[in-house]
Amino acid sequence: MSSQSPPTVSNAITPVQQMVASCSGALLTSLFVTPLDVVKIRLQAQKNPFPKGKCFVYCNGLMDHLCVCENGNSKAWYKARGHFSGTLDAFFKIVQREGIKSLWSGLPPTLVMAVPATVIYFTSYDQLCAALRIRMGDRAHVAPLLAGAIARVGAVTVISPLELIRTKLQSQKLSYRELTQCIRSAVQADGWWSLWRGLGPTLLRDVPFSAMYWYNYEKGKSWLCEHYNTREPTMAITFISGAMSGSIASVFTLPFDVVKTRRQVELGELQAKNLSSQLSSSTLSVMRRIVTQDGFRGLFAGFLPRLIKVAPACAIMISTYEFGKAFFRRYNQERTLGLLHTTNT
């Protein structure tokens, strides 16, 4: 007689399954959101042509990436010829003249870091949230807030040095041997912390965003499930909860986003020209410069474009992720029930 106990039905999914679900969500989000940013950049380049060494921020819906205009490259996708009268006109003309693939220009290199960062972030959040809910007892409702903040710190800390290396490779056209020497020199001069330059402003924006996002998402999802009298959230419920929580978080963290973007572009352009900064690049100093130049309204510049970008990105990512998790849950349950049936017969 076998001493093994029969398998039991569980709602749990494995970390690998969480990774697959988040990876699928990341790819789908980037496919939907990237065209919006490509059109925005093309419109910016039309208004103010990008000179050699000019930096701009490229967003694929998952992460912001600093891009440096390539030296003397007039065939780069962001320098393609064409006059656009607005966003819709740009969409149609880009597709007509350059083909539909042009709406995803510059995407593949950014996915190399954006997808792993998203996988780390979402998988860490789920694992942490489950553990914290067990440990926190009566205060379990705060678990999403803490888990979101901690998961974001981990993901940003892992990816930050890789993004710095990618920017150096693009802006200075270094070989891998030259890059290694460049990194070694930077570490000797400024210490290991130099590999995480710019981490502070990124954390100031992303950690509060993640804490607010996950807390509001879980609250909104629970409320909508209760309102529609359903135990399991539908795709519509997760989509709406993701869009609303992403919108709220993006509004509250907008000043930090403005500061982070300004600092990222300033440092990138100096790096591309091999110059040293004469101005302080601390978050507070950049914030003061923005207020001096543009007033307090400058800290909320780009409110509508950020909202238009963040809300659908959050909605698509979380609804796809939840759909993937639900699929694996059903798969695991059916597999376990199959094993139970085999054991009983």
N, C-alpha and C positions, 0 to 999 in steps of 0.2 A: 504494500500500500504506500502511495506517495505521501510524503510529509509536507509537500508544498501546498500553501493555501491558494484557493482559486482567485483569479484576478478580479478586482472590483472596478465598477464603472466610475470614472473620475472626469471632472470638467477641466483638469489641468492640461496645459500644453508644455512642451519642452522648450528650453531656451533656443535650440536650433530652429524650431518651428516659429518662434517669435522673431528670430533673425530673418527667416525667409519672408514672413509676413511684412516686416518693416522694410526689407529690401524691395519687395514688390511695390509697396506704397511709395517709397522714395523714387523709384523709376517712373511710376505713373504721374506723380506730382511734378517731376522735372519736365516730363513730356507736355503736360498741360500748361505749366506756368512759364517756362522758358521763352516761348514766343512773345509774351507780353513784355519781357525785359529786353529782348532783341529789338523789338519795335521802338521801345523807349530809348535805347542807346542810339539807334539809327536816327531818331528824331533829334537827339542831343547833338550828334555829330553833324547834322545838317545845320543846326542853329549856330553851334560853335565848333568848327572843324578841329579834330584831334591832331595836334602837332606831335612831333617826335618826343617821346618821353612822357606824354600826357597819360595820366591814370584815370580809370573809371571803374566803378563797381558793377560787377556782373552778378546777377542773382538767378539761380536755377530753381528757385522755390524751396530749396533745402538749406543753402548756405550762401553768404555773400563772398565773392571772390574778387580780389584786386587784379585788374588787367592793365598792362602797360602797353601803350601803342608801340608797335615794333618799328625799329629804326629803318626808315626809308621804304617801308612796305606799303605801297599804294594799293595792293590787291587784297589787303586784309578785309574781312567781312564787314567791319564797322566803318570802312572807308569807301564802300561800294557807291557808285554814282546813283543819283535819283533824287527827285524833288517830291516831297510829301506834304500834303496840306493838313494832315491830321492823322490820328491813330488808325482809323479804319482804312483811310486811303493808303497808308503805309503797308498795312497787312496785304491788301489786294495787289498793290504794285510790286511788293517784294516777291509774292507768290508768282505773279505773272511773268516778271522779268528774270528772276533768279531761281525759280522753282520752289516747291513747298519745303524742301530740306533746309533752305536758308533760314527758316523760322527757328531752327535749332542750331544756328551757327555758334561755334565755340563751346557747345555743351559737353562733348565727350571728355576733354581733359579735366573739367570741373567735377565730373562724377566720380573720378578716381578717389577723391577725398570726401565728397558730399555723401555718397552712399554708405561707406564705412562709418562715418560720423553719425549718420541717422540710425544705422543699425545698432551701434553702441548705445546711443541715447535712448531709443525706445525700448530695447531689451533691458537695459539697466533700470529704466523707470519701472517697468513691470515687475522685475525681480525685487527691487527696493520697496515698491509700494506694497507688494504682498507681504514682505517680511515686516515692514513697519506697522501694517494694519494688525498683525498678530500681536506684536509687542506693545502697541499703544493703547489697546483696550478701548476705554470710553472716548479717548481722543483720536480714534482711528480716522475720523473725518479730515484730520489735518495731514494724514499720511501722503496724499497726492501732492500737496504743496511742498513738503520736505523732499519727497522722492524726486519730484521734477527738478528742484533746485540742485540736488546732489548729482543727479544723472547728467545735467547740463554742464556742471563744473568738470566732471570726468571727461565728457566728450570733447569739450572745448580745449581742455588741457592736453589731451592726446593729439588733437588735430592741429593746434596752433603752430608748432614748429614745422610741420609738414607744409602748411600753407605759406609760411615764411620762405621755406626752401623753394617751393613752386614759383613764388614771385621773383626770387633771385634768378632762378633759371630762365624765366621769361624775359625779365628786364635787362639782364646783363649778358645773356647768351653764353653762359659759362659751360664748360665741359664738366663732367662729373668729378674729374680730378681737381679742376679749378674750384668747383663748388665745395669739395671737401676741405681744401686749403682755406677758402673764404670763411667757412663755418669754424674751422679750427682757430683762425686768427681772431674772429669775433668772440669766441669763448675765452681765449687767452686774454683779450683786452677787457672784456666786460663780464666775464663769468658765464656760467651755464644759463643764467637768467636771460641773457640776450636772445636765446632761442625762443623765448616766450614774450618778446617785445610786442606790446599792443594787446597783451592778454587782459589787462585790467579793464579797459573800456569795453572789451567784448563781454567779459563777465558781468560788468555793471548793466549791460543791456540784456544779455541772454538769460542770466540767472533769475532776475525778477520776472522776466517774460515767461519763463518756463514754470516758475512757481505759481504765478497767476493763471497761466493757461491751463495747467493740469487740475488745479483746484476748481476753477470755474467749469472746466469740461466735465469732470466727474459729477459735480453738483447739477449742471444742466442736463446731463444724460440721465441721472437718477430722477430728476423732476419730470422730464419728458416721458420716461418709462412709466412713472406713476400716473401721469396725466392721461396717457393713452392705454393704461391698464395692460402693460406688457412686461413680462419678466426679462426677456432678452431685447436689447436695443436693436432696432432696425437700422438699415444703412442710412435712411433719411434722418433718424434721430442722431446718429453719430456725426453725420454731415452738418446738420444745423448746430449741434453742440460745439463742434470743432470750429465752425465759422464764427460763431458768437464769442467763444472764449478767446480765439485768436485775435478778433477785432478789439476786444476789451484790453487784452494784454499789450497789443501794438500801440494803442492810444496812450496808455500810461507810461510806456517805455520809449516813446518817440524822442524825447530830448536826448536820451543816451544813444539812440540810433543815429541821430544827427551828428553828435560829437564823435562817435566811433567812425562813421563814414568820413567825416572831415579829417580826422587824425590819420586814418588809413590811407587816404588819397595823398595828403601832405607828405607823409613818410615815404610812400611809394614813389612819388615823383622825385624826392631828394635822393632816394636809393638808386633810381634809374639814372640820375645824372651824377652819381658818386659825390654828392655834396653832404655836408653836415648841417643839421638844423641849428639856427641861431635863436629859435624860439622854444619855450618850454612846451613839451608835448603831453603834459599831464592832463587828465580829464578836466580838472578844474580850470586850468589855463586855457584849454581849447574852448571850454564853455564860456569863459569870460570874453575871449576874442569874438565869439559868435554874437554874444549880447552887445558888445561894443560896436560891432560892424552892422548888425541887422536888428538889434533890439531883442526883447524877449520872444517876439514872434519868430525870430530866426531859429529858436530851439524847437519849434513845431513846424518847420519847413518840410514840405513833402508829405503832409498829413494824409491827403486823399490818395496819392499814388501808393503810399505804404499800405494803407487800408485795403486798396483794390488788389494789391499783391499778396498780402498776408492772409486775408480771410479765405480766399479760395485754396491757397496752398495748405493751410491748416485743415480745412474741410476735406480736401481730397486725400491728404496724407492719413488723417486719423480714420476716416471712413473705410479706406482701403485696408489699413492696418487691422481694424476691428473685423472687417469682412474676412481677412486672411486668418485671424485667430479663431473666428467662428467656424471656418472651414476645417481647420486642424482639430478643433474640439469635436466636431461631428465625426471626423475621420477616426480620432482616438476612441471615441465612444463605440462606434460601429466595430472597430477592431477588437476592443475589449469584450463587447457582447459576443462577437464571433468566437473569441477564445473561451468565454464562459460556456457557450453552446457546445463547443468541442469537448470541453472538460466534463460537462454533464452527460454527454453521450458516450 
